[in-house]
């Protein structure tokens, strides 16, 4: 399995595309979140129109979902033949379909998920758990039988999410601030502690607050990163 980082920025980041991660397995290619700026990162890869099998949306904030309609339009403009699978919470089913699919004829297989639910997609096991975020957010665990990658979406870690992350090969987790958690978001220190308790092999810290990333991070980055903790730049590839 390979995981390509497309974007790592928070919603208002001027320098970095919003959080989006391309999981490439021998069984399926799945995109975790699809913000408005992140979708352009995907287009730059020049992948065939039928390359993506599914898109997972962690929650309904614009920096995680607003690229979905442009993604669909371009795929079918480029000659896509097969349906795309959209995986999301029932909470976001209506808003996504009404707001982003109006006027398109794109064939979509919709799969709704919830905390504690386990589904199989193309032979891949997907599991989900809540985080503490102002709007309902689900962390995801993807297990293709060879490796496990987890993605927090947004939100402070909850016990069920920490359990979800157990022994993951890669955990992609937001670290909005350094030590003090902002309401509805996890801190870098908190994410590192979660990863250690869950015995995660690699932790990728993303969705950093833009002013922290710009002004403070350069001074303390050496204290954060290690053999098992990284703050990835866009287009970093994780080989699992």
Residue, then its C-alpha position, 0 to 999 in steps of 0.5 A: x500500500x502507498x499513501x500520497x499526501x495531496x494537501x495538509x492545510x487547514x481551512x484558511x491556509x493560504x499556502x497549503x492545499x486542504x487535507x486530502x490523502x490518496x490511498x493506493x492499494x492493489x485492491x482499490x484507490x481511495x481518496x480521503x477527503x476532497x477540499x476545494x484546493x485539494x482536488x487540484x492537487x489530485x488533477x496534477x497527478x494526471x491519473x486516468x479518469x477511472x483511477x479512483x474507486x472511492x472518495x471518503x468524506x470525514x465531515x461536511x466542512x468545506x475544506x473537506x468536501x467542496x472539491x467533490x463536485x469538480x472532481x466528478x465533473x472532470x472525471x466524466x469530462x475525461x471519459x470515466x466509464x465506471x461509477x464512483x463510490x461515495x462513503x460518508x455519514x448519513x448526516x452528510x448524505x443529503x447536503x452532499x447530494x443536493x448541494x454538490x450533485x445538482x445538475x450532474x448525471x454522474x453515476x454514484x454508489x452511495x455508502x453511508x457509515x456510522x461510528x462502530x460500523x465495519x464495511x468491506x469495499x473491494x476486499x478492503x475492510x473499513x471501520x469508523x469512530x467519532x472524534x470530538x468536533x463541532x460537526x459530526x466527524x468520523x475517523x476511518x481505518x482502512x485495512x487491505x490485509x497488507x497494511x493499515x492506514x488511519x485518518x482522523x479527519x478533524x477533531x480531538x481524539x475520543x476513546x473509540x477513535x484511539x481504539x480504531x488506531x491500534x497498531x496502524x502502520x500509518x496514522x494521519x492525524x490533525x495537530x492544529x496547535x502545539x500543546x493547548x487543544x483548541x475546542x474541537x481540534x487535537x494538539x500536536x502533543x495530544x496526537x503524539x500521545x494518542x499514537x504512542x498509546x495506540x502503538x502506531x508505527x508512523x504518525x503524520x501530523x497535518x491540518x496545522x493552524x496556518x499562523x503556527x505553521x508559518x511562525x512557530x513551527x520552524x523554531x520547534x520542528x526538530x523537537x516534534x519530528x522523529x523516526x516515527x513522527x513526521x510533518x509531511x509536505x504535499x506530495x510526500x509518499x508513504x510506502x507501507 
